[in-house]
Amino acid sequence: MTGSALLAKATRRLAEAGIPDPGRDARRLLAHVLKVPPGRLTLFLPDPVESEHALLFNAVIASRAAHVPVSHITGRRQFYGREFLVTPEVLDPRPETEILIEAALAGPFSRVLDLGTGSGCILLTLLCEREGATGIGTDLSEEALEVAFWNRNALRLEARAALARGSWFGALGEDDRERFDLIVSNPPYIALDEMDDLSPEVRDHEPRMALTDEGDGLTAYRMIAAGAPSHLLPGGRLMVEIGPSQGAAVADLFRSAGLQEVAVIIDLDGRDRVVVGRIAAV
């Protein structure tokens, strides 16, 4: 069977399973199986596909039809122009989080703390983009930190990025008094009563502890806002990704913690996406 025939059959199967944009996913998975760049897949479609590759492709299409995310099948996800290892133990990096990256890069920083680092995509991207900067990524999940370690080493950032296990600022341990000029986080912000509304790809395949606080979705922000002032250098910034309905609530938490210049940044769809604040400069 040619690549074109396999692709057409897979697209129909994904469409029947209710997968959004089934043609795109089928092409990405066929390129993955054939180990060719997605942009060059068309060149290979007229050729017969070897039986072992066809069997593997049918298997991965079956997984995608069961709503397993493409990134979990391929083990990779593009984020801010770089490729990151992704597993079911970490959140799948999303384009919306690049708004947080852009906001961070809009100001100076040399020492970064990333709370709940997951795959490490936020911390590692910031360090790649800001030569000479260093930072620490923390996470409660040992499995997530293993993914972050792999991504850090793949990007050759061992000397500039440390990783520590623990809950929020508690992961700093003996370094608890260290201060940073930038603190970032994409914490669990889905309220418990919103979990059923998530897509199966997210609800059933991403780590629950990275999605929800099992409460109102604001628990992490309360802890981060309360702890940030004692961990920020004078003039340092705190910025967090939020859900689209949380802008006002998280901004109020920032102000109550004594942060200044608090603002809500919207994403490309016009939804609240990032809250930023600054500690007073001396």
Disulfide bonds with the S-S distance in Angstrom:
none
